Amino acid sequence: MSEKINVMLTTENMEQLQMAAMVASVGAVSGNDVSVFLSMNALKYFVKGNDHKAPVEGEMGNVMLEKKVPPFLELFEQAAELGDAKIYPCSMAMDMLEVKSEDLFDYIGEPMGLTKFLSDVNQGQVWSF
Amino acid sequence: MSDRILVDAKNTFCPGPLMELISNMKMAEVGDELELLSTDEGSAADIPEWVNKVGHEIVDSFTEEEVLHIVVKKIK
């Protein structure tokens, strides 16, 4: 059965980004209606051409990098392309970083305000990372 | 007769094998069989869970030389 899964992503840490990407991608390809809201320190990774390395929080992050798990950006792209997940950049975070829609990866949707996201997540699960 | 498509996802970790299966599944025709190779132990439970949830069919599943083979038929 299809469910609405909402992911609020604000972290800059690798393990959290990875877990969020797994929830979004597996959720989306399993037929759920997935929306991801990108804000705070998470948004910078979705700017084209950026070379930010997400800091690891602990041992698991190092092990995951060593073992070459699928990178979180690749999983978000697959969530959008294979599972039709909608990924929305927070308009406030875009203003702060002074980035425009065209600066973000092509699979990222149009900017969304918090008010709209909150009204959209009125029903369904919310996952926060 | 339909083709069997080999999806070699050995040495990738969750959810790599599932994603590789799905991207190949998208390109396959209804009725095709895909044989997924995985060394990720979680795949043994996760892949059938996904296949059943979205309504495809597990045709065969076996382990050979520590590689898990899961054969999935695309139903829709």
N, CA and C atoms of all chains as a GROMACS GRO file, in nm:
protein
  615
    1MET      N    1   0.083  -0.120   0.000
    1MET     CA    2   0.000   0.000   0.000
    1MET      C    3   0.087   0.126   0.000
    2SER      N    4   0.048   0.222  -0.081
    2SER     CA    5   0.130   0.342  -0.094
    2SER      C    6   0.105   0.437   0.024
    3GLU      N    7   0.213   0.492   0.075
    3GLU     CA    8   0.202   0.587   0.185
    3GLU      C    9   0.273   0.716   0.149
    4LYS      N   10   0.242   0.821   0.223
    4LYS     CA   11   0.315   0.946   0.202
    4LYS      C   12   0.429   0.951   0.303
    5ILE      N   13   0.550   0.963   0.251
    5ILE     CA   14   0.668   0.969   0.336
    5ILE      C   15   0.736   1.103   0.314
    6ASN      N   16   0.752   1.180   0.422
    6ASN     CA   17   0.814   1.311   0.413
    6ASN      C   18   0.947   1.309   0.488
    7VAL      N   19   1.051   1.356   0.423
    7VAL     CA   20   1.183   1.357   0.485
    7VAL      C   21   1.228   1.501   0.498
    8MET      N   22   1.257   1.542   0.622
    8MET     CA   23   1.312   1.676   0.642
    8MET      C   24   1.461   1.661   0.667
    9LEU      N   25   1.541   1.718   0.579
    9LEU     CA   26   1.685   1.696   0.583
    9LEU      C   27   1.757   1.827   0.613
   10THR      N   28   1.824   1.832   0.729
   10THR     CA   29   1.891   1.956   0.769
   10THR      C   30   2.037   1.934   0.809
   11THR      N   31   2.079   1.810   0.820
   11THR     CA   32   2.213   1.780   0.873
   11THR      C   33   2.322   1.802   0.769
   12GLU      N   34   2.446   1.816   0.817
   12GLU     CA   35   2.557   1.813   0.721
   12GLU      C   36   2.640   1.686   0.740
   13ASN      N   37   2.598   1.600   0.834
   13ASN     CA   38   2.679   1.482   0.866
   13ASN      C   39   2.650   1.364   0.774
   14MET      N   40   2.758   1.294   0.742
   14MET     CA   41   2.753   1.189   0.642
   14MET      C   42   2.655   1.076   0.677
   15GLU      N   43   2.660   1.026   0.800
   15GLU     CA   44   2.575   0.912   0.834
   15GLU      C   45   2.426   0.947   0.824
   16GLN      N   46   2.394   1.068   0.869
   16GLN     CA   47   2.254   1.112   0.864
   16GLN      C   48   2.207   1.132   0.721
   17LEU      N   49   2.295   1.192   0.638
   17LEU     CA   50   2.262   1.212   0.497
   17LEU      C   51   2.241   1.077   0.430
   18GLN      N   52   2.326   0.981   0.468
   18GLN     CA   53   2.320   0.847   0.409
   18GLN      C   54   2.187   0.778   0.447
   19MET      N   55   2.152   0.789   0.576
   19MET     CA   56   2.029   0.724   0.622
   19MET      C   57   1.906   0.788   0.556
   20ALA      N   58   1.908   0.921   0.546
   20ALA     CA   59   1.797   0.991   0.481
   20ALA      C   60   1.784   0.948   0.335
   21ALA      N   61   1.900   0.935   0.268
   21ALA     CA   62   1.901   0.896   0.127
   21ALA      C   63   1.846   0.755   0.110
   22MET      N   64   1.877   0.668   0.207
   22MET     CA   65   1.826   0.531   0.199
   22MET      C   66   1.675   0.528   0.220
   23VAL      N   67   1.628   0.605   0.318
   23VAL     CA   68   1.482   0.611   0.342
   23VAL      C   69   1.411   0.664   0.217
   24ALA      N   70   1.467   0.772   0.160
   24ALA     CA   71   1.402   0.834   0.044
   24ALA      C   72   1.405   0.740  -0.077
   25SER      N   73   1.519   0.678  -0.102
   25SER     CA   74   1.530   0.598  -0.224
   25SER      C   75   1.452   0.468  -0.213
   26VAL      N   76   1.470   0.397  -0.103
   26VAL     CA   77   1.398   0.270  -0.089
   26VAL      C   78   1.248   0.297  -0.076
   27GLY      N   79   1.213   0.402  -0.002
   27GLY     CA   80   1.072   0.439   0.011
   27GLY      C   81   1.010   0.469  -0.125
   28ALA      N   82   1.082   0.547  -0.206
   28ALA     CA   83   1.027   0.589  -0.335
   28ALA      C   84   1.014   0.472  -0.433
   29VAL      N   85   1.116   0.387  -0.438
   29VAL     CA   86   1.108   0.277  -0.536
   29VAL      C   87   1.012   0.168  -0.491
   30SER      N   88   0.967   0.176  -0.366
   30SER     CA   89   0.869   0.079  -0.319
   30SER      C   90   0.726   0.131  -0.337
   31GLY      N   91   0.712   0.232  -0.416
   31GLY     CA   92   0.578   0.278  -0.452
   31GLY      C   93   0.518   0.381  -0.359
   32ASN      N   94   0.598   0.436  -0.267
   32ASN     CA   95   0.546   0.540  -0.178
   32ASN      C   96   0.565   0.678  -0.240
   33ASP      N   97   0.484   0.770  -0.193
   33ASP     CA   98   0.488   0.906  -0.240
   33ASP      C   99   0.585   0.982  -0.148
   34VAL      N  100   0.709   1.003  -0.195
   34VAL     CA  101   0.815   1.057  -0.110
   34VAL      C  102   0.842   1.204  -0.142
   35SER      N  103   0.843   1.288  -0.038
   35SER     CA  104   0.886   1.428  -0.053
   35SER      C  105   1.003   1.454   0.041
   36VAL      N  106   1.105   1.521  -0.010
   36VAL     CA  107   1.221   1.555   0.073
   36VAL      C  108   1.231   1.708   0.076
   37PHE      N  109   1.247   1.761   0.196
   37PHE     CA  110   1.263   1.906   0.213
   37PHE      C  111   1.407   1.932   0.257
   38LEU      N  112   1.482   2.005   0.175
   38LEU     CA  113   1.625   2.029   0.202
   38LEU      C  114   1.644   2.164   0.264
   39SER      N  115   1.701   2.168   0.384
   39SER     CA  116   1.725   2.299   0.444
   39SER      C  117   1.855   2.300   0.525
   40MET      N  118   1.880   2.409   0.591
   40MET     CA  119   1.998   2.429   0.677
   40MET      C  120   2.125   2.376   0.611
   41ASN      N  121   2.202   2.298   0.685
   41ASN     CA  122   2.334   2.258   0.634
   41ASN      C  123   2.331   2.148   0.528
   42ALA      N  124   2.214   2.095   0.499
   42ALA     CA  125   2.206   1.989   0.398
   42ALA      C  126   2.205   2.045   0.256
   43LEU      N  127   2.158   2.168   0.241
   43LEU     CA  128   2.134   2.218   0.105
   43LEU      C  129   2.261   2.230   0.020
   44LYS      N  130   2.372   2.268   0.085
   44LYS     CA  131   2.495   2.295   0.009
   44LYS      C  132   2.542   2.177  -0.076
   45TYR      N  133   2.510   2.055  -0.032
   45TYR     CA  134   2.555   1.936  -0.107
   45TYR      C  135   2.482   1.923  -0.241
   46PHE      N  136   2.373   1.992  -0.256
   46PHE     CA  137   2.290   1.976  -0.376
   46PHE      C  138   2.314   2.088  -0.478
   47VAL      N  139   2.417   2.169  -0.450
   47VAL     CA  140   2.456   2.274  -0.544
   47VAL      C  141   2.552   2.213  -0.646
   48LYS      N  142   2.523   2.234  -0.774
   48LYS     CA  143   2.608   2.179  -0.881
   48LYS      C  144   2.753   2.221  -0.863
   49GLY      N  145   2.840   2.128  -0.885
   49GLY     CA  146   2.983   2.160  -0.885
   49GLY      C  147   3.045   2.175  -0.746
   50ASN      N  148   2.966   2.152  -0.640
   50ASN     CA  149   3.022   2.169  -0.506
   50ASN      C  150   3.118   2.054  -0.476
   51ASP      N  151   3.216   2.082  -0.388
   51ASP     CA  152   3.307   1.973  -0.353
   51ASP      C  153   3.308   1.950  -0.202
   52HIS      N  154   3.192   1.975  -0.140
   52HIS     CA  155   3.183   1.954   0.005
   52HIS      C  156   3.193   1.806   0.037
   53LYS      N  157   3.273   1.774   0.137
   53LYS     CA  158   3.279   1.637   0.188
   53LYS      C  159   3.203   1.637   0.320
   54ALA      N  160   3.102   1.549   0.330
   54ALA     CA  161   3.024   1.546   0.452
   54ALA      C  162   3.109   1.489   0.566
   55PRO      N  163   3.119   1.563   0.678
   55PRO     CA  164   3.197   1.509   0.790
   55PRO      C  165   3.132   1.385   0.850
   56VAL      N  166   3.214   1.288   0.888
   56VAL     CA  167   3.158   1.168   0.951
   56VAL      C  168   3.136   1.195   1.100
   57GLU      N  169   3.033   1.127   1.155
   57GLU     CA  170   3.004   1.145   1.298
   57GLU      C  171   3.077   1.042   1.383
   58GLY      N  172   3.101   0.926   1.327
   58GLY     CA  173   3.159   0.819   1.407
   58GLY      C  174   3.216   0.709   1.321
   59GLU      N  175   3.236   0.595   1.387
   59GLU     CA  176   3.303   0.483   1.322
   59GLU      C  177   3.229   0.435   1.198
   60MET      N  178   3.097   0.431   1.207
   60MET     CA  179   3.018   0.380   1.094
   60MET      C  180   3.044   0.460   0.967
   61GLY      N  181   3.057   0.590   0.981
   61GLY     CA  182   3.082   0.674   0.864
   61GLY      C  183   3.212   0.636   0.795
   62ASN      N  184   3.316   0.613   0.874
   62ASN     CA  185   3.445   0.575   0.816
   62ASN      C  186   3.437   0.439   0.748
   63VAL      N  187   3.369   0.345   0.814
   63VAL     CA  188   3.355   0.212   0.755
   63VAL      C  189   3.276   0.220   0.624
   64MET      N  190   3.173   0.301   0.623
   64MET     CA  191   3.090   0.313   0.501
   64MET      C  192   3.170   0.372   0.386
   65LEU      N  193   3.255   0.470   0.417
   65LEU     CA  194   3.337   0.529   0.312
   65LEU      C  195   3.440   0.429   0.259
   66GLU      N  196   3.500   0.355   0.353
   66GLU     CA  197   3.597   0.252   0.314
   66GLU      C  198   3.535   0.147   0.224
   67LYS      N  199   3.416   0.106   0.259
   67LYS     CA  200   3.350  -0.002   0.184
   67LYS      C  201   3.276   0.048   0.061
   68LYS      N  202   3.283   0.178   0.039
   68LYS     CA  203   3.224   0.236  -0.081
   68LYS      C  204   3.075   0.206  -0.096
   69VAL      N  205   2.998   0.245   0.004
   69VAL     CA  206   2.852   0.235  -0.007
   69VAL      C  207   2.806   0.332  -0.116
   70PRO      N  208   2.688   0.311  -0.174
   70PRO     CA  209   2.641   0.406  -0.275
   70PRO      C  210   2.633   0.546  -0.212
   71PRO      N  211   2.697   0.647  -0.273
   71PRO     CA  212   2.699   0.781  -0.213
   71PRO      C  213   2.558   0.839  -0.201
   72PHE      N  214   2.538   0.919  -0.096
   72PHE     CA  215   2.402   0.967  -0.070
   72PHE      C  216   2.345   1.049  -0.186
   73LEU      N  217   2.433   1.124  -0.255
   73LEU     CA  218   2.380   1.203  -0.367
   73LEU      C  219   2.327   1.115  -0.479
   74GLU      N  220   2.396   1.003  -0.500
   74GLU     CA  221   2.351   0.909  -0.603
   74GLU      C  222   2.215   0.848  -0.563
   75LEU      N  223   2.199   0.820  -0.432
   75LEU     CA  224   2.072   0.762  -0.386
   75LEU      C  225   1.957   0.863  -0.398
   76PHE      N  226   1.984   0.990  -0.369
   76PHE     CA  227   1.877   1.089  -0.385
   76PHE      C  228   1.838   1.103  -0.532
   77GLU      N  229   1.938   1.098  -0.618
   77GLU     CA  230   1.908   1.107  -0.761
   77GLU      C  231   1.824   0.987  -0.806
   78GLN      N  232   1.860   0.869  -0.755
   78GLN     CA  233   1.781   0.750  -0.790
   78GLN      C  234   1.640   0.757  -0.732
   79ALA      N  235   1.630   0.814  -0.611
   79ALA     CA  236   1.496   0.831  -0.550
   79ALA      C  237   1.408   0.912  -0.645
   80ALA      N  238   1.467   1.019  -0.701
   80ALA     CA  239   1.390   1.106  -0.790
   80ALA      C  240   1.366   1.038  -0.925
   81GLU      N  241   1.470   0.977  -0.980
   81GLU     CA  242   1.457   0.927  -1.117
   81GLU      C  243   1.390   0.791  -1.127
   82LEU      N  244   1.420   0.704  -1.030
   82LEU     CA  245   1.359   0.570  -1.037
   82LEU      C  246   1.228   0.564  -0.960
   83GLY      N  247   1.217   0.645  -0.854
   83GLY     CA  248   1.100   0.633  -0.767
   83GLY      C  249   1.010   0.755  -0.770
   84ASP      N  250   1.048   0.854  -0.853
   84ASP     CA  251   0.968   0.974  -0.866
   84ASP      C  252   0.952   1.050  -0.734
   85ALA      N  253   1.054   1.045  -0.649
   85ALA     CA  254   1.051   1.124  -0.526
   85ALA      C  255   1.062   1.272  -0.565
   86LYS      N  256   0.997   1.356  -0.485
   86LYS     CA  257   1.005   1.500  -0.508
   86LYS      C  258   1.101   1.558  -0.404
   87ILE      N  259   1.202   1.630  -0.452
   87ILE     CA  260   1.301   1.686  -0.361
   87ILE      C  261   1.295   1.839  -0.372
   88TYR      N  262   1.257   1.903  -0.261
   88TYR     CA  263   1.234   2.046  -0.263
   88TYR      C  264   1.339   2.120  -0.180
   89PRO      N  265   1.405   2.219  -0.239
   89PRO     CA  266   1.496   2.301  -0.160
   89PRO      C  267   1.416   2.406  -0.082
   90CYS      N  268   1.456   2.429   0.041
   90CYS     CA  269   1.390   2.530   0.125
   90CYS      C  270   1.423   2.669   0.072
   91SER      N  271   1.321   2.750   0.052
   91SER     CA  272   1.345   2.882  -0.007
   91SER      C  273   1.426   2.972   0.086
   92MET      N  274   1.408   2.955   0.216
   92MET     CA  275   1.487   3.035   0.311
   92MET      C  276   1.636   3.000   0.299
   93ALA      N  277   1.666   2.870   0.295
   93ALA     CA  278   1.807   2.828   0.287
   93ALA      C  279   1.870   2.875   0.156
   94MET      N  280   1.788   2.876   0.049
   94MET     CA  281   1.841   2.924  -0.079
   94MET      C  282   1.874   3.073  -0.072
   95ASP      N  283   1.788   3.149  -0.007
   95ASP     CA  284   1.815   3.293   0.011
   95ASP      C  285   1.944   3.314   0.091
   96MET      N  286   1.959   3.235   0.198
   96MET     CA  287   2.078   3.250   0.283
   96MET      C  288   2.207   3.221   0.206
   97LEU      N  289   2.204   3.112   0.129
   97LEU     CA  290   2.324   3.072   0.055
   97LEU      C  291   2.336   3.147  -0.079
   98GLU      N  292   2.233   3.224  -0.110
   98GLU     CA  293   2.230   3.298  -0.236
   98GLU      C  294   2.244   3.205  -0.356
   99VAL      N  295   2.168   3.094  -0.353
   99VAL     CA  296   2.167   3.006  -0.470
   99VAL      C  297   2.031   3.013  -0.538
  100LYS      N  298   2.034   2.994  -0.668
  100LYS     CA  299   1.912   2.995  -0.750
  100LYS      C  300   1.878   2.852  -0.789
  101SER      N  301   1.754   2.832  -0.836
  101SER     CA  302   1.711   2.699  -0.878
  101SER      C  303   1.807   2.635  -0.976
  102GLU      N  304   1.857   2.717  -1.071
  102GLU     CA  305   1.943   2.659  -1.175
  102GLU      C  306   2.081   2.621  -1.122
  103ASP      N  307   2.114   2.664  -0.999
  103ASP     CA  308   2.242   2.624  -0.939
  103ASP      C  309   2.235   2.484  -0.880
  104LEU      N  310   2.115   2.434  -0.862
  104LEU     CA  311   2.098   2.303  -0.797
  104LEU      C  312   2.092   2.192  -0.901
  105PHE      N  313   2.117   2.069  -0.858
  105PHE     CA  314   2.110   1.956  -0.951
  105PHE      C  315   1.974   1.951  -1.020
  106ASP      N  316   1.976   1.898  -1.141
  106ASP     CA  317   1.854   1.902  -1.223
  106ASP      C  318   1.736   1.824  -1.166
  107TYR      N  319   1.765   1.725  -1.081
  107TYR     CA  320   1.655   1.644  -1.026
  107TYR      C  321   1.588   1.710  -0.905
  108ILE      N  322   1.640   1.826  -0.866
  108ILE     CA  323   1.581   1.899  -0.753
  108ILE      C  324   1.462   1.982  -0.804
  109GLY      N  325   1.354   1.979  -0.728
  109GLY     CA  326   1.233   2.051  -0.768
  109GLY      C  327   1.242   2.202  -0.742
  110GLU      N  328   1.130   2.267  -0.757
  110GLU     CA  329   1.124   2.412  -0.734
  110GLU      C  330   1.130   2.441  -0.583
  111PRO      N  331   1.183   2.558  -0.546
  111PRO     CA  332   1.192   2.593  -0.403
  111PRO      C  333   1.056   2.589  -0.334
  112MET      N  334   1.060   2.550  -0.209
  112MET     CA  335   0.936   2.542  -0.132
  112MET      C  336   0.957   2.614   0.002
  113GLY      N  337   0.854   2.681   0.048
  113GLY     CA  338   0.860   2.744   0.179
  113GLY      C  339   0.815   2.646   0.287
  114LEU      N  340   0.855   2.675   0.408
  114LEU     CA  341   0.820   2.587   0.519
  114LEU      C  342   0.669   2.574   0.538
  115THR      N  343   0.600   2.683   0.514
  115THR     CA  344   0.454   2.681   0.533
  115THR      C  345   0.389   2.577   0.442
  116LYS      N  346   0.434   2.576   0.316
  116LYS     CA  347   0.378   2.481   0.220
  116LYS      C  348   0.416   2.336   0.259
  117PHE      N  349   0.545   2.319   0.297
  117PHE     CA  350   0.588   2.185   0.336
  117PHE      C  351   0.505   2.135   0.455
  118LEU      N  352   0.486   2.222   0.554
  118LEU     CA  353   0.409   2.182   0.672
  118LEU      C  354   0.265   2.148   0.636
  119SER      N  355   0.211   2.221   0.540
  119SER     CA  356   0.072   2.188   0.505
  119SER      C  357   0.067   2.059   0.423
  120ASP      N  358   0.171   2.034   0.343
  120ASP     CA  359   0.176   1.909   0.266
  120ASP      C  360   0.198   1.785   0.354
  121VAL      N  361   0.271   1.801   0.464
  121VAL     CA  362   0.302   1.685   0.548
  121VAL      C  363   0.194   1.660   0.652
  122ASN      N  364   0.088   1.734   0.637
  122ASN     CA  365  -0.024   1.719   0.729
  122ASN      C  366  -0.064   1.573   0.746
  123GLN      N  367  -0.054   1.500   0.635
  123GLN     CA  368  -0.085   1.357   0.642
  123GLN      C  369   0.039   1.280   0.600
  124GLY      N  370   0.065   1.170   0.665
  124GLY     CA  371   0.179   1.087   0.628
  124GLY      C  372   0.289   1.091   0.732
  125GLN      N  373   0.388   1.005   0.709
  125GLN     CA  374   0.500   0.995   0.802
  125GLN      C  375   0.597   1.110   0.778
  126VAL      N  376   0.660   1.156   0.887
  126VAL     CA  377   0.766   1.255   0.872
  126VAL      C  378   0.894   1.199   0.934
  127TRP      N  379   1.001   1.201   0.857
  127TRP     CA  380   1.131   1.154   0.903
  127TRP      C  381   1.224   1.274   0.902
  128SER      N  382   1.294   1.293   1.013
  128SER     CA  383   1.378   1.411   1.022
  128SER      C  384   1.524   1.372   1.046
  129PHE      N  385   1.612   1.428   0.965
  129PHE     CA  386   1.756   1.397   0.978
  129PHE      C  387   1.836   1.526   0.984
  130MET      N  388   1.035  -1.640  -2.653
  130MET     CA  389   1.093  -1.659  -2.521
  130MET      C  390   1.163  -1.531  -2.474
  131SER      N  391   1.144  -1.499  -2.347
  131SER     CA  392   1.203  -1.375  -2.295
  131SER      C  393   1.349  -1.396  -2.257
  132ASP      N  394   1.422  -1.288  -2.256
  132ASP     CA  395   1.563  -1.295  -2.216
  132ASP      C  396   1.575  -1.296  -2.065
  133ARG      N  397   1.684  -1.353  -2.016
  133ARG     CA  398   1.717  -1.334  -1.875
  133ARG      C  399   1.830  -1.231  -1.867
  134ILE      N  400   1.805  -1.126  -1.790
  134ILE     CA  401   1.901  -1.015  -1.783
  134ILE      C  402   1.986  -1.031  -1.657
  135LEU      N  403   2.117  -1.030  -1.673
  135LEU     CA  404   2.206  -1.046  -1.559
  135LEU      C  405   2.235  -0.910  -1.496
  136VAL      N  406   2.210  -0.899  -1.366
  136VAL     CA  407   2.237  -0.774  -1.294
  136VAL      C  408   2.343  -0.804  -1.189
  137ASP      N  409   2.465  -0.767  -1.218
  137ASP     CA  410   2.576  -0.800  -1.128
  137ASP      C  411   2.595  -0.687  -1.026
  138ALA      N  412   2.544  -0.709  -0.905
  138ALA     CA  413   2.556  -0.608  -0.799
  138ALA      C  414   2.647  -0.658  -0.687
  139LYS      N  415   2.739  -0.745  -0.724
  139LYS     CA  416   2.832  -0.796  -0.621
  139LYS      C  417   2.917  -0.681  -0.567
  140ASN      N  418   2.952  -0.694  -0.439
  140ASN     CA  419   3.038  -0.595  -0.372
  140ASN      C  420   2.977  -0.455  -0.362
  141THR      N  421   2.845  -0.443  -0.374
  141THR     CA  422   2.784  -0.316  -0.339
  141THR      C  423   2.699  -0.341  -0.214
  142PHE      N  424   2.675  -0.234  -0.143
  142PHE     CA  425   2.603  -0.246  -0.016
  142PHE      C  426   2.465  -0.183  -0.025
  143CYS      N  427   2.382  -0.220   0.071
  143CYS     CA  428   2.244  -0.174   0.078
  143CYS      C  429   2.240  -0.022   0.063
  144PRO      N  430   2.152   0.035  -0.017
  144PRO     CA  431   2.055  -0.035  -0.102
  144PRO      C  432   2.103  -0.052  -0.246
  145GLY      N  433   2.234  -0.064  -0.267
  145GLY     CA  434   2.289  -0.076  -0.402
  145GLY      C  435   2.227  -0.187  -0.486
  146PRO      N  436   2.223  -0.313  -0.433
  146PRO     CA  437   2.165  -0.422  -0.514
  146PRO      C  438   2.019  -0.395  -0.553
  147LEU      N  439   1.942  -0.341  -0.460
  147LEU     CA  440   1.801  -0.312  -0.491
  147LEU      C  441   1.791  -0.207  -0.600
  148MET      N  442   1.873  -0.102  -0.588
  148MET     CA  443   1.868   0.006  -0.688
  148MET      C  444   1.911  -0.045  -0.826
  149GLU      N  445   2.012  -0.131  -0.827
  149GLU     CA  446   2.057  -0.184  -0.958
  149GLU      C  447   1.950  -0.272  -1.020
  150LEU      N  448   1.884  -0.351  -0.934
  150LEU     CA  449   1.775  -0.435  -0.985
  150LEU      C  450   1.665  -0.347  -1.045
  151ILE      N  451   1.630  -0.241  -0.972
  151ILE     CA  452   1.519  -0.157  -1.016
  151ILE      C  453   1.554  -0.080  -1.144
  152SER      N  454   1.678  -0.029  -1.153
  152SER     CA  455   1.710   0.046  -1.276
  152SER      C  456   1.708  -0.048  -1.396
  153ASN      N  457   1.750  -0.172  -1.377
  153ASN     CA  458   1.742  -0.268  -1.488
  153ASN      C  459   1.597  -0.310  -1.516
  154MET      N  460   1.520  -0.320  -1.408
  154MET     CA  461   1.379  -0.358  -1.420
  154MET      C  462   1.303  -0.256  -1.505
  155LYS      N  463   1.340  -0.127  -1.486
  155LYS     CA  464   1.270  -0.021  -1.562
  155LYS      C  465   1.288  -0.039  -1.712
  156MET      N  466   1.406  -0.088  -1.750
  156MET     CA  467   1.436  -0.099  -1.893
  156MET      C  468   1.387  -0.231  -1.951
  157ALA      N  469   1.353  -0.327  -1.862
  157ALA     CA  470   1.313  -0.459  -1.910
  157ALA      C  471   1.168  -0.458  -1.959
  158GLU      N  472   1.132  -0.562  -2.031
  158GLU     CA  473   0.994  -0.578  -2.079
  158GLU      C  474   0.918  -0.665  -1.980
  159VAL      N  475   0.787  -0.648  -1.977
  159VAL     CA  476   0.704  -0.736  -1.894
  159VAL      C  477   0.725  -0.880  -1.941
  160GLY      N  478   0.747  -0.969  -1.846
  160GLY     CA  479   0.772  -1.109  -1.880
  160GLY      C  480   0.919  -1.145  -1.877
  161ASP      N  481   1.008  -1.043  -1.882
  161ASP     CA  482   1.152  -1.070  -1.873
  161ASP      C  483   1.188  -1.121  -1.734
  162GLU      N  484   1.294  -1.199  -1.730
  162GLU     CA  485   1.350  -1.241  -1.601
  162GLU      C  486   1.484  -1.173  -1.580
  163LEU      N  487   1.506  -1.128  -1.457
  163LEU     CA  488   1.633  -1.064  -1.422
  163LEU      C  489   1.700  -1.147  -1.314
  164GLU      N  490   1.827  -1.175  -1.331
  164GLU     CA  491   1.901  -1.251  -1.230
  164GLU      C  492   1.998  -1.157  -1.160
  165LEU      N  493   1.966  -1.131  -1.033
  165LEU     CA  494   2.047  -1.038  -0.954
  165LEU      C  495   2.155  -1.115  -0.879
  166LEU      N  496   2.279  -1.070  -0.887
  166LEU     CA  497   2.388  -1.128  -0.810
  166LEU      C  498   2.425  -1.030  -0.700
  167SER      N  499   2.426  -1.079  -0.576
  167SER     CA  500   2.456  -0.990  -0.464
  167SER      C  501   2.542  -1.060  -0.360
  168THR      N  502   2.634  -0.984  -0.301
  168THR     CA  503   2.711  -1.036  -0.188
  168THR      C  504   2.668  -0.966  -0.058
  169ASP      N  505   2.568  -0.881  -0.067
  169ASP     CA  506   2.517  -0.810   0.050
  169ASP      C  507   2.413  -0.900   0.119
  170GLU      N  508   2.442  -0.938   0.244
  170GLU     CA  509   2.358  -1.039   0.308
  170GLU      C  510   2.214  -0.992   0.330
  171GLY      N  511   2.196  -0.864   0.347
  171GLY     CA  512   2.062  -0.810   0.366
  171GLY      C  513   1.972  -0.832   0.246
  172SER      N  514   2.033  -0.849   0.129
  172SER     CA  515   1.955  -0.867   0.006
  172SER      C  516   1.862  -0.988   0.013
  173ALA      N  517   1.906  -1.090   0.085
  173ALA     CA  518   1.828  -1.215   0.090
  173ALA      C  519   1.687  -1.189   0.143
  174ALA      N  520   1.675  -1.094   0.236
  174ALA     CA  521   1.543  -1.061   0.290
  174ALA      C  522   1.481  -0.941   0.219
  175ASP      N  523   1.565  -0.841   0.189
  175ASP     CA  524   1.513  -0.715   0.136
  175ASP      C  525   1.460  -0.725  -0.007
  176ILE      N  526   1.531  -0.800  -0.090
  176ILE     CA  527   1.490  -0.806  -0.231
  176ILE      C  528   1.353  -0.874  -0.245
  177PRO      N  529   1.334  -0.994  -0.183
  177PRO     CA  530   1.198  -1.054  -0.192
  177PRO      C  531   1.090  -0.965  -0.133
  178GLU      N  532   1.123  -0.893  -0.027
  178GLU     CA  533   1.026  -0.801   0.036
  178GLU      C  534   0.980  -0.696  -0.068
  179TRP      N  535   1.078  -0.638  -0.138
  179TRP     CA  536   1.045  -0.538  -0.239
  179TRP      C  537   0.967  -0.599  -0.356
  180VAL      N  538   1.015  -0.715  -0.402
  180VAL     CA  539   0.952  -0.781  -0.517
  180VAL      C  540   0.804  -0.810  -0.486
  181ASN      N  541   0.779  -0.861  -0.366
  181ASN     CA  542   0.641  -0.892  -0.328
  181ASN      C  543   0.558  -0.766  -0.310
  182LYS      N  544   0.620  -0.664  -0.254
  182LYS     CA  545   0.545  -0.540  -0.228
  182LYS      C  546   0.499  -0.475  -0.358
  183VAL      N  547   0.588  -0.471  -0.456
  183VAL     CA  548   0.549  -0.401  -0.578
  183VAL      C  549   0.483  -0.493  -0.680
  184GLY      N  550   0.478  -0.624  -0.650
  184GLY     CA  551   0.397  -0.712  -0.734
  184GLY      C  552   0.469  -0.781  -0.849
  185HIS      N  553   0.600  -0.802  -0.837
  185HIS     CA  554   0.670  -0.887  -0.933
  185HIS      C  555   0.676  -1.029  -0.874
  186GLU      N  556   0.759  -1.114  -0.935
  186GLU     CA  557   0.758  -1.254  -0.889
  186GLU      C  558   0.900  -1.307  -0.873
  187ILE      N  559   0.925  -1.374  -0.759
  187ILE     CA  560   1.054  -1.441  -0.740
  187ILE      C  561   1.045  -1.577  -0.810
  188VAL      N  562   1.134  -1.600  -0.904
  188VAL     CA  563   1.132  -1.724  -0.980
  188VAL      C  564   1.225  -1.826  -0.916
  189ASP      N  565   1.338  -1.778  -0.866
  189ASP     CA  566   1.438  -1.870  -0.808
  189ASP      C  567   1.528  -1.789  -0.717
  190SER      N  568   1.588  -1.859  -0.622
  190SER     CA  569   1.681  -1.794  -0.530
  190SER      C  570   1.777  -1.900  -0.479
  191PHE      N  571   1.905  -1.877  -0.494
  191PHE     CA  572   2.004  -1.974  -0.446
  191PHE      C  573   2.138  -1.905  -0.423
  192THR      N  574   2.224  -1.973  -0.346
  192THR     CA  575   2.357  -1.918  -0.319
  192THR      C  576   2.461  -2.008  -0.382
  193GLU      N  577   2.552  -1.947  -0.456
  193GLU     CA  578   2.656  -2.024  -0.524
  193GLU      C  579   2.788  -1.953  -0.500
  194GLU      N  580   2.883  -2.024  -0.443
  194GLU     CA  581   3.015  -1.966  -0.412
  194GLU      C  582   3.001  -1.831  -0.341
  195GLU      N  583   2.918  -1.832  -0.238
  195GLU     CA  584   2.895  -1.716  -0.151
  195GLU      C  585   2.833  -1.596  -0.223
  196VAL      N  586   2.779  -1.618  -0.342
  196VAL     CA  587   2.707  -1.512  -0.411
  196VAL      C  588   2.559  -1.551  -0.415
  197LEU      N  589   2.477  -1.458  -0.371
  197LEU     CA  590   2.333  -1.481  -0.374
  197LEU      C  591   2.278  -1.450  -0.514
  198HIS      N  592   2.202  -1.542  -0.569
  198HIS     CA  593   2.137  -1.520  -0.698
  198HIS      C  594   1.986  -1.514  -0.673
  199ILE      N  595   1.923  -1.410  -0.718
  199ILE     CA  596   1.777  -1.400  -0.707
  199ILE      C  597   1.721  -1.372  -0.846
  200VAL      N  598   1.635  -1.461  -0.891
  200VAL     CA  599   1.578  -1.444  -1.024
  200VAL      C  600   1.436  -1.388  -1.008
  201VAL      N  601   1.414  -1.275  -1.072
  201VAL     CA  602   1.287  -1.204  -1.058
  201VAL      C  603   1.221  -1.189  -1.195
  202LYS      N  604   1.093  -1.214  -1.199
  202LYS     CA  605   1.020  -1.195  -1.324
  202LYS      C  606   0.942  -1.064  -1.317
  203LYS      N  607   0.956  -0.985  -1.423
  203LYS     CA  608   0.883  -0.857  -1.428
  203LYS      C  609   0.738  -0.887  -1.468
  204ILE      N  610   0.646  -0.850  -1.382
  204ILE     CA  611   0.504  -0.884  -1.402
  204ILE      C  612   0.426  -0.769  -1.463
  205LYS      N  613   0.467  -0.645  -1.433
  205LYS     CA  614   0.388  -0.530  -1.484
  205LYS      C  615   0.478  -0.416  -1.526
   0.00000   0.00000   0.00000
